[in-house]
Every structure is written in C-alpha cells, then in structure tokens.
Amino acid sequence: MAALDDATGIARAVRAGEADPREVVERAIARIEELDGTLNAVAHSRFEEALAEVDAGLPDGPLRGVPVLVKDLYADVAGLPSTRGSRLWADHVPAADSELVRRYRAAGAVVLGTTNVPELGLNASTEGALLGTCRNPRDTGRSTGGSSGGSAVAVATGMVPVATASDGGGSIRIPAAMNGLFGLKPGRGRVSPAPYPSLLAGPVSVHHALTTTVRDSALLLDLTHGSLPGDAFGAPTPAASWVELAARAPGRLRVGLAVAPGDGEPAHPEVLAVLRSAADLLSDLGHEVVETVLDHALADSQGGGAALMGAGLVAAVDARLAELGRGLREDDLEPFTRLLLEHHRSTTTGADVVRALETAQRVGWRLGRQLSRADGGFDVLLSPTLAEPVPALGVLDTARPETIWEHAGRYAAFTSVYNLTGQPAMSLPLGTDAAGLPVGVQVSADLGREGLLLALATQVEAAAPWQRHAPTPEA
C-alpha cells in the first residue's frame, strides 16, 4: 500500500470533499498493520475507537480527518497506557488527554495510538525492555534514533503523515536525521508541557512533531503553540501564522558553518561531506556562508544538561513510587536508567541544579551573541545534526550501560546544547552516507526565530526536494 500524503494535503482533500475521513483512517490503519510487525513503531493502538470517532463526526478544524500517532512520553491519550517506555509506568493509564493531544483533537485529528520510545526518553536510540526495539525501515539492523524513534518510523513509512515528538537532548532532530525527515525543535516555552510540570519539561524539553514536509511542521505549530495561563515559560508571539512565516522569503542570510560541536571533535567525514554540500546549496541560494566555531565548551553544555536530566529523573521516579506506595523493585528500571538514578540520587545536589541552570544561561548568552548579526554574528548556524552516521542496533544499548557511556554523548553532541539554551533548531534531510542511510543537517537560530528557520527550510525544500518516504521494508 502506498504511503499517505502529508497532513496539509489530506486535510485539504477532506475539506474539498475529495477524500473521505473514514477511508483515510482505514488506509492508515492498514499501513500500520502491514508494516509494524517488522518495524515496531507503534506501542499502543486504538483503531476501533478512532473509527468510532470518525463515524460520530470530527471537529471541523484544520486537521479534520488526519490520522496521527502520539509519542508515548509525557503526552497522554485518554484511556491508553502512558508508559514512558518504562516497566515502572507500564500500568499507568491516564483518564484525560494532555494539552498537546487535546489541541490536536480539537483541530480534527484522529489519534490512532502511541509510538515506541526508549525508557524515559533517555537514549538516542529506541531500544527498550518494555516496548522492544524499533527498527529503521531503510535497514532493519540500524537504529531509528531516539527518543522519538517510533514516531519517526511511523512518519517515514507513511503509516501516518505526522506524529508528535519531543526533544530534550535532540529527540526530534536525531530521529529526523536517521529517518530522512524534517524535524523542528521549537524554542523554549513555545508549546505547553501541561499537565507535566517537571524540571525537564521546563527549561530543556519541548513538544512538537516529525513531518515529511516543512508546511506540515508549520501547520502543526500553528495549532499547538501558545502558553497556558500560569505556564512557567512562554515565547514571543509570532508576527504572523507559522504557515505564513514559512512561506516568506528568508532574505539573504549570514550563515555560520560549524564542523565540530563547540570545542569537540569534528563530525565523521561522510557527515561532513553532506554538510559541505548543504553549505554549497545555501551559497547557491544567495546566502553568505562563513566557517565558524560554536562558542561553547562541550563539557559545559553536556554537563549542565546531564545535571538537569538527572535531577528530573530522581524526582520522577520518587513521585511514581510514592504514587504506587512501594519501593523500587529490581526489574522496575533498565540497567542504564537505574545506574543514572543511583548516581544522581547520591551525588546531584540542589546547588548542582542551580549551577546547571546558571550554565544554561551563560551558554545561551554566548550562543545568543553568535546568533546576533547586529553583534557581528550570524542569522543562523549550520552544523551536522549527528556527528556520526546511523549506528547499528546495539551500539546504544541501555541493557549495557558501558555502550551508552562510550557512544551516547557523540550522538547528541550537536543537538543537546540547544536544549540547554532553549533556542530553536531544525534538522533537514539533505543527503546520505556511503550506506545510503539519511544524514541530517542542523540549522539553529536565536530565541523567537522559528519563523526564520521555517522560511529557510521552505526555500531549501523547494530547491533540493528530499525523498519524503522510506522504501517499504521487506517483512
């Protein structure tokens, strides 16, 4: 069965009476049933309930009749398990939708289920004990990335046109890069994390989506952006809709080209070849590209993020155990998660969290100056999304913590700094490695400039269209 069109196209066809919402949803269900036994992208499904909602009549919104999947991490679908990929939360079934899902439904979207994630989103590959291994459709022995790996595979194979995702260290951009998708991490405060007021969901992580087209990402941001009254973080109101901003010409930009993550080692040669090609493309489009060095120390950006993530992990586990009224059992958590928990419970102090937040601000100021053309910097920064090509399954294995310690930092080296600083960043699928697997190129901008990123992405997409769907894998 062929892949679905993008969400914008489906919604337009439904509004014009050229497509029937039930047939669209049935086609998506059939695609999931055809492929998911091989790929394991979908964690929990609600197909009968979804069809009943279509038959009862959907809200007349911009996504009416569009089938979607929701990442099984801090984004609840009422009545479905919300496991966070962890055995500790395996029987957690929320009674209400999270705010993000509520906004999707209000726009007419049809939620078909939730997608596979690594435990608590703590891995750059979607390989976990509870939900199992998610496989890359272009090579089922390779990683899909994480932590939004299930969402990425579902979109890349056309199971659904779009799926929700979240990004606390690269978890939208990393799977976008590994699956040939467009992935925008909005800036801090752009999308409400409600109902989860965790530390990680505040300064560091943000919800959005994985898409095959830039216009879908802009449309979804229009439907989901905006703070709730009382949210701890907010973002500047855009000058126009994101769809309109995405359609505007970006003008001639000054682009800073970085081949290494701060003071770290340069990316793999195959990755750099795609980056150089992307830089040439931007030059051909009229932009000024100047090689630069990202103004931050890798140890600062990764250390600050680790302290915040570790403190958040301790708080989340403690709250869950209090809810269950028991202590931690041997099989509640995977070895890597348990090691992190024990480390941060015994070593990370309140002062460490304060220092991490101060580091976040210092790094943000430094990169903010670099992303200010008025201060002699750049409009955007261009870098690889990942420092290495797509890894084989098992390279990032939470059952063997030593593999995570050895490799994980390298895979998030370019992405995690923008979680710490809160600045928006996106991954564009602009090439492949020697094995034919996707390579992503990351572009970042200063706070509040998602519109500029979307405009540039639209220009690039028109000039160098990417393959929107992976070939259907063999069963």
Residue pairs with C-beta under 8 A, 6 or more apart in sequence:
1 27
1 30
1 31
1 34
2 158
3 31
3 157
3 158
3 468
3 469
4 10
4 24
4 27
4 28
4 31
4 67
4 158
4 159
4 160
4 161
5 13
5 161
6 161
6 162
6 211
6 212
6 213
6 215
6 216
6 468
7 63
7 66
7 68
7 161
7 162
7 211
7 216
7 219
7 220
8 213
8 215
8 216
8 219
9 161
10 19
10 24
10 65
10 66
10 161
11 62
11 63
11 64
11 65
11 66
11 108
13 19
14 20
14 21
14 24
14 64
14 65
14 66
15 64
19 65
20 65
21 54
21 58
21 64
21 65
21 110
22 51
22 54
22 55
24 65
24 66
24 67
25 50
25 51
25 54
25 65
25 67
25 110
25 112
26 51
28 67
28 112
28 159
28 160
29 47
29 50
29 51
29 67
29 112
31 157
31 158
31 159
32 41
32 42
32 45
32 112
32 113
32 154
32 159
32 160
35 41
35 137
35 157
35 159
35 472
35 473
36 42
36 159
37 475
38 135
38 140
38 473
38 474
38 475
39 134
39 135
39 137
39 140
39 153
39 157
39 473
40 116
40 131
40 132
40 133
40 134
40 135
40 150
41 69
41 115
41 116
41 134
41 144
41 149
41 150
41 151
41 153
41 154
41 157
41 159
42 69
42 112
42 113
42 114
42 115
42 116
42 150
42 154
42 159
43 72
43 81
43 83
43 85
43 113
43 114
43 115
43 116
43 117
43 131
43 150
44 72
44 80
44 81
44 113
44 114
45 112
45 113
46 77
46 79
46 80
46 111
46 112
46 113
47 112
47 113
49 79
50 67
50 110
50 111
50 112
53 110
54 65
54 110
58 64
58 65
58 108
58 110
59 105
59 106
59 107
59 108
60 108
61 106
61 107
61 108
61 109
61 223
62 107
62 108
62 219
62 222
62 223
63 104
63 107
63 108
63 109
63 219
63 223
64 107
64 108
65 108
65 110
66 108
66 109
66 110
66 161
66 162
67 109
67 110
67 112
67 160
67 161
68 104
68 109
68 110
68 111
68 112
68 160
68 161
68 162
68 163
68 164
69 111
69 112
69 113
69 114
69 115
69 150
69 151
69 154
69 159
69 160
69 163
69 164
70 77
70 100
70 101
70 104
70 111
70 113
70 114
70 115
70 163
70 164
71 114
71 115
71 117
71 147
71 148
71 150
71 151
71 163
71 164
71 165
71 166
72 81
72 82
72 83
72 84
72 85
72 114
72 115
72 116
72 117
72 131
72 150
73 84
73 85
73 117
73 120
73 121
73 147
73 166
74 84
74 98
74 166
74 193
74 196
74 198
74 201
74 205
74 207
75 82
75 98
75 100
75 101
75 164
75 166
75 207
76 82
76 94
76 96
76 97
76 98
76 101
76 195
77 94
77 97
77 98
77 101
77 111
77 113
77 114
78 94
78 95
78 96
78 97
79 93
79 94
79 95
80 93
80 94
80 113
80 114
81 90
81 91
81 92
81 93
81 114
82 89
82 92
82 93
82 94
82 114
83 89
83 90
83 92
83 130
83 131
84 92
84 117
84 119
84 120
84 121
85 116
85 117
85 118
85 119
85 120
85 121
85 128
85 130
85 131
85 147
86 119
86 120
86 128
86 130
86 332
86 333
86 334
86 337
87 129
87 130
87 331
87 332
87 333
88 317
88 320
88 321
88 328
88 332
88 333
89 320
90 130
96 195
97 105
98 194
98 195
98 196
99 192
99 193
99 194
99 195
99 228
100 164
100 191
100 192
100 207
100 224
101 111
101 164
103 223
103 224
104 111
104 164
104 223
104 224
105 111
107 223
112 160
115 148
115 149
115 150
115 151
115 153
115 154
115 163
116 126
116 128
116 131
116 132
116 134
116 149
116 150
116 153
117 126
117 128
117 131
117 146
117 147
117 148
117 149
117 150
118 125
118 126
118 127
118 128
118 146
118 147
118 149
118 398
119 128
119 129
119 130
119 333
119 334
119 336
119 337
119 398
120 313
120 316
120 337
121 146
121 147
121 166
121 168
121 171
122 147
122 309
122 313
122 336
122 337
122 340
122 398
123 146
123 147
123 336
123 396
123 398
123 404
123 408
124 143
124 145
124 146
124 147
124 169
124 170
124 171
124 174
124 396
124 408
124 411
124 412
125 143
125 144
125 145
125 146
125 149
125 391
125 393
125 395
125 396
125 397
126 133
126 134
126 143
126 144
126 145
126 146
126 147
126 148
126 149
126 150
126 175
127 133
127 134
127 143
127 146
127 393
127 394
127 396
127 397
127 398
128 334
128 398
129 334
129 398
129 399
131 150
133 393
134 144
134 149
134 150
134 153
135 141
135 142
135 144
135 153
135 393
135 473
136 142
136 143
136 144
136 153
136 178
136 179
136 390
136 437
137 153
137 156
137 157
137 179
137 470
137 471
137 472
137 473
138 179
138 180
138 436
138 437
138 438
138 470
138 471
138 473
139 390
139 435
139 437
140 473
141 392
141 393
142 178
142 390
142 391
142 392
142 393
142 437
143 149
143 178
143 390
143 391
143 392
143 393
143 395
143 396
144 150
144 152
144 153
144 175
144 178
144 179
145 152
145 174
145 175
145 176
145 177
145 178
145 179
145 390
146 171
146 174
146 175
146 396
147 166
147 168
147 171
147 175
148 163
148 165
148 166
148 167
148 171
148 172
148 175
148 210
149 175
149 178
150 163
151 163
151 164
151 165
151 175
151 209
151 210
152 163
152 165
152 175
152 176
152 178
152 179
152 181
152 183
152 210
153 159
153 179
154 160
154 163
155 161
155 162
155 163
155 179
155 181
155 210
155 211
155 212
156 179
156 180
156 181
156 212
156 469
156 470
157 469
157 470
157 472
157 473
158 469
161 211
161 212
161 216
162 209
162 210
162 211
162 216
162 220
163 209
163 210
164 207
164 208
164 209
165 171
165 172
165 175
165 183
165 207
165 208
165 209
165 210
166 172
166 205
166 206
166 207
166 208
167 173
167 183
167 185
167 205
167 206
167 208
167 415
167 419
168 200
168 204
168 205
168 309
168 419
169 204
169 305
169 309
169 412
169 415
169 416
169 419
170 385
170 411
170 412
170 414
170 415
170 416
170 419
171 205
172 183
172 184
172 185
172 208
172 209
172 210
172 427
173 183
173 185
173 385
173 415
173 425
173 426
173 427
173 440
173 442
174 385
174 386
174 411
174 412
174 415
174 427
175 181
175 183
175 210
176 182
176 183
176 210
176 385
176 427
176 429
176 440
177 183
177 385
177 386
177 427
177 429
177 438
177 439
177 440
177 442
178 386
178 390
178 437
178 438
178 440
179 210
179 438
179 470
180 429
180 438
180 466
180 467
180 470
181 210
181 211
181 212
181 427
181 429
182 210
182 211
182 212
182 213
182 214
182 216
182 217
182 426
182 427
182 428
182 429
182 457
182 461
183 210
183 211
183 217
183 426
183 427
183 440
184 208
184 217
184 221
184 424
184 425
184 426
184 450
184 453
184 454
184 457
185 206
185 208
185 415
185 418
185 419
185 424
185 425
185 426
186 206
186 208
186 221
186 225
186 235
186 424
186 450
187 206
187 235
187 422
187 423
187 424
187 447
187 448
187 449
187 450
188 203
188 206
188 233
188 235
188 422
188 423
188 447
189 227
189 231
189 233
189 234
189 235
189 422
190 206
190 208
190 221
190 225
190 235
190 424
190 450
191 206
191 207
191 208
191 221
191 224
191 225
191 226
192 226
192 227
192 228
192 231
193 201
193 202
193 205
193 206
193 207
193 231
194 228
194 231
197 232
198 312
198 315
198 316
199 308
199 311
199 312
199 315
199 353
200 308
200 309
200 312
202 232
202 233
203 233
203 308
203 357
203 360
203 420
203 422
204 305
204 308
204 309
204 419
204 420
205 419
207 224
208 217
208 220
208 221
208 224
209 216
209 217
209 220
211 217
211 220
212 468
212 469
213 461
213 468
214 246
214 454
214 457
214 458
214 461
215 243
215 246
215 458
217 246
217 454
217 457
218 241
218 242
218 243
218 245
218 246
218 454
219 242
219 243
221 242
221 450
221 454
222 241
222 242
222 243
225 235
225 238
225 242
227 233
227 234
227 235
233 422
235 447
235 448
236 447
236 448
238 245
238 450
238 451
239 245
239 451
240 451
242 450
242 451
242 454
245 450
245 451
245 452
245 454
245 455
246 451
246 454
246 455
246 457
246 458
247 455
247 458
248 451
248 455
249 455
249 459
250 452
250 455
250 456
250 459
252 286
252 287
252 288
253 282
253 287
253 288
253 378
253 379
253 380
253 452
253 456
254 287
254 288
254 290
254 373
254 377
254 378
254 379
255 279
255 282
255 287
255 288
255 289
255 290
255 378
255 379
255 380
255 381
255 382
256 290
256 291
256 292
256 370
256 377
256 378
256 380
256 381
256 382
257 275
257 279
257 289
257 290
257 291
257 292
257 382
257 383
258 291
258 292
258 293
258 294
258 381
258 382
258 383
259 266
259 267
259 272
259 275
259 291
259 383
259 384
260 266
260 267
260 293
260 294
261 294
261 298
261 383
261 387
261 413
261 414
261 417
262 293
262 294
262 295
262 296
262 297
262 298
262 301
262 417
263 293
263 296
263 297
263 298
264 298
264 387
264 413
265 387
266 272
267 275
267 384
267 386
267 387
267 388
267 414
268 387
268 388
268 389
270 389
270 433
270 434
270 439
271 384
271 386
271 387
271 388
271 389
271 433
271 439
272 384
273 431
274 384
274 430
274 431
274 432
274 433
274 439
274 441
275 382
275 383
275 384
275 441
277 430
277 431
278 382
278 428
278 430
278 431
278 441
279 289
279 382
281 430
281 460
281 463
281 464
282 289
282 382
282 460
283 289
284 463
285 459
285 460
285 463
289 382
290 378
292 370
292 378
292 381
294 367
294 370
294 381
294 383
294 417
295 366
295 367
295 369
295 370
296 363
296 366
296 367
296 417
298 413
300 359
300 362
300 363
301 359
301 363
301 416
301 417
301 420
302 409
302 412
302 413
302 416
303 356
303 359
304 355
304 356
304 357
304 359
304 360
304 363
304 420
305 356
305 416
305 419
305 420
307 344
307 348
307 352
307 353
307 355
307 356
308 353
308 356
308 357
308 360
308 420
310 340
310 343
310 344
310 348
311 344
311 348
311 352
311 353
311 356
313 337
313 340
313 341
313 344
314 341
314 344
314 345
314 348
317 328
317 333
317 341
321 327
321 328
332 338
333 341
334 398
334 399
335 398
335 399
335 400
335 401
336 398
336 399
336 400
336 401
336 404
337 398
339 401
359 420
360 420
360 421
360 422
363 417
363 420
363 421
364 420
364 421
364 422
364 423
367 381
367 417
367 421
367 423
367 444
368 421
368 423
368 446
368 447
369 375
369 377
370 377
370 378
370 381
371 377
371 378
371 379
371 380
371 381
371 423
371 444
371 445
371 446
372 446
373 379
379 445
379 452
380 443
380 444
380 445
380 452
380 453
380 456
381 443
381 444
381 445
382 441
382 442
382 443
383 414
383 441
383 442
383 444
384 414
384 439
384 440
384 441
384 442
385 414
385 415
385 427
385 439
385 440
385 441
385 442
386 411
386 414
386 415
386 439
386 440
387 410
387 411
387 413
387 414
388 410
388 411
389 433
389 434
389 435
389 437
389 439
390 433
390 435
390 437
390 438
391 407
391 411
394 403
395 403
395 407
396 403
396 404
396 407
396 408
396 411
397 403
397 404
398 404
414 442
415 425
415 442
418 424
418 425
418 444
422 447
423 444
423 445
423 446
423 447
424 444
424 445
424 447
424 449
424 450
424 453
425 442
425 443
425 444
425 445
425 453
426 442
426 443
426 444
426 453
426 454
426 457
427 440
427 441
427 442
428 440
428 441
428 442
428 443
428 457
428 460
428 461
428 466
429 438
429 439
429 440
429 466
429 467
430 439
430 440
430 441
430 460
430 464
430 466
431 438
431 439
431 441
432 438
432 439
433 439
443 453
443 456
443 457
444 453
445 452
445 453
